[in-house]
Amino acid sequence: MTKQDASRTTEADAPPDAPALAALWWAAKGPAHWDQAHKLVQDDSGRDAAWVHAHLHRLEGDQDNAAYWYAQAGRPVAEGDLSAERDAITAALLAAG
């Protein structure tokens, strides 16, 4: 899985079926779609959803909430570029199947 493959997923015309990937797709569409992305992961107790949930709260600037969700995902708190993180999460989720 390459960054280009991940970018193609978030740039597709329609969201993927998997809720965590669909949330990343909506997030890539811009701030106006944050609520739609959040709805897809907020009630999912899985680690993948928690990782995406963390990214979404980081995207909105809520670092404390993001840190909580990174812990739920078993992941370190991210600090780098948001779009690079989104691509990395997308690639990891696609690779995991």
C-alpha positions in Angstrom: 0.0 0.0 0.0 1.4 3.3 -1.0 0.6 6.9 -0.1 -0.7 7.3 -3.6 -3.2 4.4 -3.0 -4.3 6.0 0.2 -4.8 9.3 -1.5 -6.9 7.7 -4.2 -9.2 6.3 -1.5 -9.8 9.7 0.0 -10.2 11.4 -3.4 -12.7 8.9 -4.7 -16.2 10.1 -5.8 -17.9 8.1 -3.1 -16.9 7.0 0.4 -15.7 3.5 1.1 -18.0 1.0 2.8 -15.9 0.6 5.9 -17.0 3.2 8.5 -13.5 4.2 9.6 -12.4 4.7 6.0 -15.6 6.5 5.2 -14.9 8.9 8.1 -11.5 9.6 6.7 -13.0 10.2 3.2 -15.5 12.7 4.7 -12.7 14.4 6.7 -10.7 14.8 3.5 -13.6 16.7 2.0 -13.1 19.6 4.4 -14.3 21.1 7.7 -17.9 21.3 6.6 -18.0 17.5 6.6 -16.4 17.0 10.1 -19.8 16.1 11.7 -20.5 13.4 9.1 -17.1 11.9 9.7 -17.4 12.0 13.4 -20.9 10.3 13.3 -19.3 7.3 11.6 -16.8 6.6 14.4 -18.2 8.0 17.6 -20.1 4.9 18.7 -17.6 2.3 17.4 -15.5 0.8 20.2 -12.8 -0.7 17.9 -9.2 0.5 17.8 -9.4 1.5 14.2 -12.4 3.8 14.8 -10.6 5.2 17.9 -7.6 6.0 15.8 -9.7 7.8 13.2 -11.7 9.5 16.1 -8.4 10.8 17.5 -7.4 12.2 14.1 -10.8 13.9 13.8 -10.4 15.6 17.2 -6.9 16.6 16.3 -8.2 18.0 13.0 -10.7 20.2 14.9 -8.0 21.4 17.3 -9.2 19.5 20.4 -5.8 18.0 21.5 -7.0 16.7 24.9 -9.8 14.8 23.3 -7.5 13.6 20.6 -5.0 12.3 23.2 -7.8 10.3 24.9 -8.7 8.6 21.6 -5.1 7.9 20.6 -4.8 6.1 24.0 -8.0 4.1 23.2 -6.5 3.2 19.9 -3.2 2.1 21.5 -1.4 4.7 19.4 1.0 7.5 20.2 -0.3 11.0 20.0 0.4 12.3 16.5 2.0 15.7 16.0 2.8 15.9 12.3 1.0 17.0 9.2 -2.7 16.2 9.3 -3.0 15.2 5.7 0.0 12.9 6.0 -1.5 11.3 9.1 -4.8 10.8 7.3 -3.0 9.1 4.4 -1.0 6.9 6.9 -4.2 5.9 8.7 -5.9 5.2 5.4 -3.0 3.1 4.2 -2.8 1.1 7.4 -6.6 0.4 7.4 -6.5 -0.7 3.8 -3.5 -2.9 4.4 -5.2 -4.5 7.4 -8.2 -5.4 5.1 
